[in-house]
Amino acid sequence: NYEDQSISMNKLKAFKEELDASAGAIEYFVAEEGTPYIGLALSEIEFPDDLLLGLIIRAGQAIIPAGDTEITAGDKIMLMGKKEAVVETLFKFSPKVEDLK
């Protein structure tokens, strides 16, 4: 069953450590009201080549992002990729984000 196969916190922590060591990153942010990308489809937003949008959580539902997926205020968006690409995207959506370096 799913519970027996789910990723443990220890495995997740080890994965995050490997990402950090390899100049990779996995982060998430909340698309806040006032972000210029609210209402735009993902295909309308320029993202770095070294970045993947992994998942969007909207109103408690997991959404696999596609080009026609629109950003809605309150979306929790997971980013994965090279650290520079992740940081660039976080700043694009929220210039107040602290530098992750």
C-alpha angles and dihedrals in degrees: 000000000000097000091057092050100040119117112264121228089245091056091047091051091049090049091051090051090052090049091052091049092050097048090255129127142194117196140149135211138185116245100231128205109270094037105135091230097063108122095017123119115239089245088062093057122079111229127183115264092239094061137090127192101220106185142342121215111204122175091339094310125115113230124192102219121237132173093270094049109117123216112242127192108265095029113144105217125195118211127194130179145076110348095243091053093048093049091046091053094046090053091046091057097036119015088191092068112119117244108266095204 
